[in-house]
Amino acid sequence: MRNKTNGTFATVGNCCVKKFLGLPSDLIFEAIKRVRADGNKSLNAEALEYARRMGWINDLEADFFLRIMCKRVMTDKQPAKKRQINAKFLLQMRHARTRPATPA
């Protein structure tokens, strides 16, 4: 987190993120861990909503992912699009560690 008064950054845990930002950080971090381990796995609704609010993915990508996230059988193109969205999310998370989070 970044202190708006003096501009310093501090690393905080889930409790502080939940308290000060109101984010379901435990669920978002759970999704990150799962997708980092296997790019074919699904993000959860909380991670998708966060990414959408941050402008990392658009409404169409979020809606697509929500429709297919629990499917066992997908078309030939759906798994590739899912992996693409996962990669986009993980890339933005890596970049977010070096800059302050500001929703779009």
Buried (B, 14 or more C-beta within 10 A) or exposed (E): BEEEEEEEEEEEEBEEBEEEEEBBBBBBBBBBEBBEEEBEBBBBBBBBBBBBBBEBBEEEBBEBBBEBBEEEEEEEEBBEBBBEBBEBBBEBBEEEEEEEBEEE
